[in-house]
Amino acid sequence: MTTEQEVREVAGRSRAAAAELAPLSRAEKDAALHEMADALVAASSDVLSANSLDLAAGRAAGLADGMLDRLALSPERIEGMAQGLRDVAGLPDPIGAVVRGYTLPNGLEVRQIRVPLGVVGIIYEARPNVTVDAAGLCLKSGNTALLRGSASAYHSNTALVGVLSEAAAKAGLPADAVQLVPGTDRESVTHLMRARGLVDVIIPRGGAGLIKNVVENSIVPVIETGVGNCHVYVDAAADLEMAAAIVMNSKVQRPSVCNSAETLLVHSAVAASFLPTVSSLLHEAGVTLHVDSFDLVPEGPLTVAAADVDWETEYNSLDLAVKVVDSVDEAVAHIRRWGSGHTEAIVSSDVRAIRRFSSRLDSAAVMVNASTRFTDGGEFGFGAEIGISTQKLHARGPMGLPEMTSTTYLVTGDGHVR
Amino acid sequence: MTTEQEVREVAGRSRAAAAELAPLSRAEKDAALHEMADALVAASSDVLSANSLDLAAGRAAGLADGMLDRLALSPERIEGMAQGLRDVAGLPDPIGAVVRGYTLPNGLEVRQIRVPLGVVGIIYEARPNVTVDAAGLCLKSGNTALLRGSASAYHSNTALVGVLSEAAAKAGLPADAVQLVPGTDRESVTHLMRARGLVDVIIPRGGAGLIKNVVENSIVPVIETGVGNCHVYVDAAADLEMAAAIVMNSKVQRPSVCNSAETLLVHSAVAASFLPTVSSLLHEAGVTLHVDSFDLVPEGPLTVAAADVDWETEYNSLDLAVKVVDSVDEAVAHIRRWGSGHTEAIVSSDVRAIRRFSSRLDSAAVMVNASTRFTDGGEFGFGAEIGISTQKLHARGPMGLPEMTSTTYLVTGDGHVR
């Protein structure tokens, strides 16, 4: 059983390393990222051996094929991770940016400057590529990464962190810039969540159960990510061809991710002309419709009755809840009641409907005449993304490098006193 | 005993009111603030009667004179609170500000826009003026205020919230824009801290015990405020007259507040010329010095030996810990080990020393040749302040109206799909 002392000892080393990382220049950090990328490729066979241990254990434990695929590394996937590190090196350094700056009437110069958060704890599930991805983003933003991957990827993660840590040291950075939390048991996570004062923030990445556990039990501040019960609302004034394209894209293009749509709301004024057509298209794509009324939807095995649970479910599959509403306000009320605050789209040509919809919701992103699938750090041009925040404090929506920073006020005077 | 159901019912009403406040214009909010100010003045005698009940109960319970003074209202103090509301009405509205905005290569227009947090819970101690102050700042930033003052101010707070809520309704806002959390027992606080999903953030304002309780037990996100163990470091290259003025101002001008200095660090190269003089000045002002060495400090009843506890204590009184260090790095290491991350000042003419000091600390504010007392929303020109955050997420340092907001992405396309 992992002890609190073991976790605090490692977290303390992350904290000491954070003090060394904070003042580094962009050039120093980028050189380390390239060193890490090269080291990963050079260590491919060692990493693959470690990964094969995890895969064998996973097969023995009866892991599903999908899980095994997410766990599996290959020379190509390792090259992909290395390229990810090089890409991060190419991004601007968020540290040192002046967020606000002005001179007060008394001559004091006030500068609000981006600084690292410090120690970033990340708790995540199977994919070992998150290990490299998170380490790179933390390093670039001047933070140390304290990683707690899943037990099923333990050998892979240990090998990866060993390579990254050694490469960091070779580039003149502290080896503790990237560390694994000791242990694979539940206590290991618990002690990390209690390490307030040593760890500055925890970002959970994974399923709803993982995130709920961290949010409810961590006394270290948490950034909640990833649950997405997204809606598309087709307004009375919608271009119905555009609406069909947006609904299809939002639901079908990649149903397993958080920015795919889970509920379609259709204004009653266009329901008769829109629902039969779009339902057929969705059925053709294999989507099961969970409907509040069978009136306008083709019958068949892919049409079922919706219950309340459908309005709140993030299917992450080829399922879509469908409801007819009588107004923008009813759509807003439905979304506020059942949504997760991730992304909602409106299809409409009516500026007043658009303004009402967008100003009355309480979500991280509102898409106007665009697919929900655009809520993404890559699509937003951030170059990298640590996750999509669905909470309101600190960062909301896709989180890039600036969202992995804090700020400090640097105030310069000439003997100023009050 | 206050039940969870009672607190959740009231929080639910705050949440419903938040949906109505969010889309309001600045004019509507400012009109309500003026209505509240006028109503407060008009209701002076009722508020003072309620306050006299709290004062009588406080005297009967043996409250110290200082506490009773903080609890006491007067026509002048009520007028002051009303003026505070009018001042907040005069500040710019943070809501709707475009934080970032750009057009992507595919033509999608991305706008990151300030929106309210939603329901702001504030847990605070004796002063009833916080009730009005917090309600005004919340309303201006489009948030509903859910207030949990101390039991000792219960009658005063009930009267104040009654007046504010009625005035809000008169101005056409929801009456639930300002509410008190039901109950004065411990359970009332506990249920508030568990109301995740209904309450968006809790800001504790008060002593270290209150803040620790909230930070460790709340599953609603918390913004930690107020603990300040601030340092002044007098460098080898300091102008010693300036240094003496800054030390005196940082310690003596208002020792009870969080941005006053608690520890003086002096470089050994100037200790012999600086310490005897500044010590005499501090002694004359009644400051007790807790010293790591008696060598350079005048003897007497105001000079005592420092122990480790002195390095970590926020005295909030005429006490100052004093230590001689041999380098900027030693000063930084001392502050990182013992400080609270609030404000640290350096007095130096050496740009390299200043750069090293400011880039290696981990505090909300660094003052260069200026008093620690300048870390303050009013001094920074914010016009109002809800507190000084000493945490790194969301807001750090003095928190004005923009720090009481979240953001949302409004993304506009023309049928864009991926």
Contacts between the chains, C-beta under 8 A, distances in Angstrom:
chain1	res1	chain2	res2	distance
A	19	B	336	6.4
A	19	B	360	6.8
A	19	B	362	7.1
A	22	B	359	7.1
A	22	B	360	7.0
A	22	B	362	7.3
A	23	B	359	4.3
A	23	B	360	5.8
A	102	B	381	7.4
A	104	B	379	7.6
A	104	B	380	7.5
A	104	B	381	5.9
A	108	B	370	6.2
A	108	B	374	6.4
A	108	B	379	7.9
A	110	B	380	6.0
A	110	B	381	7.8
A	112	B	397	7.7
A	115	B	362	7.8
A	117	B	392	5.3
A	117	B	393	7.5
A	118	B	362	6.6
A	118	B	392	6.7
A	196	B	215	7.4
A	196	B	216	7.9
A	200	B	392	5.4
A	200	B	393	7.8
A	201	B	392	7.3
A	201	B	393	6.0
A	215	B	196	7.4
A	215	B	219	6.7
A	216	B	196	7.9
A	216	B	219	5.2
A	219	B	215	6.6
A	219	B	216	5.2
A	221	B	221	7.3
A	221	B	222	7.7
A	221	B	391	6.7
A	221	B	392	7.9
A	221	B	393	4.8
A	222	B	221	7.7
A	223	B	393	7.4
A	239	B	415	7.2
A	242	B	415	4.0
A	245	B	415	6.3
A	245	B	417	5.5
A	246	B	415	6.8
A	246	B	417	6.1
A	248	B	417	7.7
A	249	B	417	3.6
A	249	B	418	6.0
A	253	B	417	7.6
A	253	B	418	5.8
A	336	B	19	6.4
A	358	B	410	5.7
A	359	B	22	7.1
A	359	B	23	4.3
A	360	B	19	6.8
A	360	B	22	7.0
A	360	B	23	5.8
A	361	B	408	7.9
A	362	B	19	7.1
A	362	B	22	7.3
A	362	B	115	7.8
A	362	B	118	6.6
A	363	B	408	6.6
A	364	B	408	6.3
A	364	B	409	6.7
A	365	B	408	6.6
A	365	B	409	4.1
A	365	B	410	7.7
A	365	B	411	6.3
A	366	B	408	6.6
A	366	B	409	7.3
A	366	B	410	5.3
A	366	B	411	7.1
A	367	B	411	5.1
A	367	B	413	7.0
A	368	B	410	7.1
A	368	B	411	6.8
A	368	B	412	4.3
A	368	B	413	6.7
A	369	B	412	6.8
A	369	B	413	5.0
A	369	B	414	5.7
A	369	B	415	5.7
A	369	B	416	7.2
A	370	B	108	6.1
A	370	B	411	5.8
A	370	B	412	7.1
A	370	B	413	3.2
A	370	B	414	8.0
A	370	B	415	7.5
A	370	B	416	4.1
A	370	B	417	7.5
A	371	B	416	6.4
A	371	B	417	4.6
A	371	B	418	5.9
A	373	B	417	7.5
A	373	B	418	4.8
A	374	B	108	6.4
A	374	B	411	5.9
A	374	B	413	7.6
A	374	B	416	6.8
A	374	B	418	6.8
A	375	B	409	7.1
A	375	B	411	7.6
A	379	B	104	7.6
A	379	B	108	7.9
A	379	B	418	7.3
A	380	B	104	7.5
A	380	B	110	6.0
A	380	B	409	7.5
A	381	B	102	7.4
A	381	B	104	6.0
A	381	B	110	7.8
A	391	B	221	6.6
A	392	B	117	5.4
A	392	B	118	6.7
A	392	B	200	5.5
A	392	B	201	7.4
A	392	B	221	7.9
A	392	B	406	3.8
A	393	B	117	7.5
A	393	B	200	7.7
A	393	B	201	6.0
A	393	B	221	4.7
A	393	B	223	7.5
A	393	B	393	6.4
A	393	B	394	4.4
A	393	B	406	7.1
A	394	B	393	4.4
A	394	B	394	4.1
A	396	B	406	5.4
A	396	B	407	5.5
A	396	B	408	6.6
A	396	B	409	8.0
A	397	B	112	7.8
A	397	B	407	7.5
A	397	B	408	7.4
A	397	B	409	4.9
A	398	B	409	7.9
A	406	B	392	3.8
A	406	B	393	7.1
A	406	B	396	5.4
A	407	B	396	5.5
A	407	B	397	7.6
A	408	B	361	7.9
A	408	B	363	6.6
A	408	B	364	6.2
A	408	B	365	6.6
A	408	B	366	6.6
A	408	B	396	6.6
A	408	B	397	7.3
A	409	B	364	6.6
A	409	B	365	4.1
A	409	B	366	7.2
A	409	B	375	7.1
A	409	B	380	7.6
A	409	B	396	7.9
A	409	B	397	4.9
A	409	B	398	7.9
A	410	B	358	5.7
A	410	B	365	7.7
A	410	B	366	5.3
A	410	B	368	7.1
A	411	B	365	6.2
A	411	B	366	7.0
A	411	B	367	5.1
A	411	B	368	6.8
A	411	B	370	5.8
A	411	B	374	5.9
A	411	B	375	7.6
A	412	B	368	4.3
A	412	B	369	6.8
A	412	B	370	7.1
A	413	B	367	7.0
A	413	B	368	6.7
A	413	B	369	4.9
A	413	B	370	3.2
A	413	B	374	7.6
A	414	B	369	5.7
A	415	B	239	7.2
A	415	B	242	4.1
A	415	B	245	6.3
A	415	B	246	6.8
A	415	B	369	5.7
A	415	B	370	7.5
A	416	B	369	7.1
A	416	B	370	4.1
A	416	B	371	6.4
A	416	B	374	6.8
A	417	B	245	5.5
A	417	B	246	6.1
A	417	B	248	7.7
A	417	B	249	3.6
A	417	B	253	7.6
A	417	B	370	7.5
A	417	B	371	4.6
A	417	B	373	7.5
A	418	B	249	6.1
A	418	B	253	5.8
A	418	B	371	5.9
A	418	B	373	4.8
A	418	B	374	6.8
A	418	B	379	7.3
